[in-house]
Amino acid sequence: MKISVQTADFDVTCVLAELRDRCAHVGAVACFLGTVRDMNESRDVAVLTLEHYPGMTERALARVALEAQTRFPVAGVTIIHRVGALYPTDQIVLVAVASAHRHDALQACTFMMDYLKTHAPFWKKETDPEGQACWVDARESDAAAHARWFADFDSPPALSGSAL
């Protein structure tokens, strides 16, 4: 497992090559790459600023990666999430999963992204071209996507505990 929260951009090709090297015995690598939009809910976005609590954020990402590894037969996980000021088309997040089969890799990737969109300790502020800023909450659709993974529980059991 590789977890990184960083301000610097990343090279997707290099990250995926490193994951493939770590997991050369598998037949599938699935990934999700999130980028900054220039518009959100009919509002122009000039800058997206992501804030976090160092240490706490990395532990939360590690917990979701471990939960994915218990739910799905995956061989390796990489999560890179950027923080700081980001601009339209900048890369925000990369979740990559190596597994023997594509279905497991895709499911694990989706599971982790559904968590990251709603429960990861990041705070997002969008600033429009005129300099007006507003904090961004998770969408109801993101919460519904997350809830489907925990339909049989009152709260996410493996993710609600203490830090690693």
JOVEN-V859236 format. One record per run of one state. SS is the DSSP state (a for helix, b for strand, c for the rest). FROM is the first residue (numbers start at 1). TO is the last residue. If there is no record, write none. Layout:
ss/from/to
SS/FROM/TO
SS/FROM/TO
//
This chain:
ss/from/to
c/1/1
b/2/6
c/7/11
a/12/22
c/23/27
b/28/35
c/36/38
b/39/40
c/41/42
b/43/44
c/45/46
b/47/52
c/53/55
a/56/71
c/72/73
b/74/82
c/83/83
b/84/86
c/87/90
b/91/99
c/100/101
a/102/118
c/119/121
b/122/127
c/128/132
b/133/136
c/137/139
a/140/150
c/151/164
//
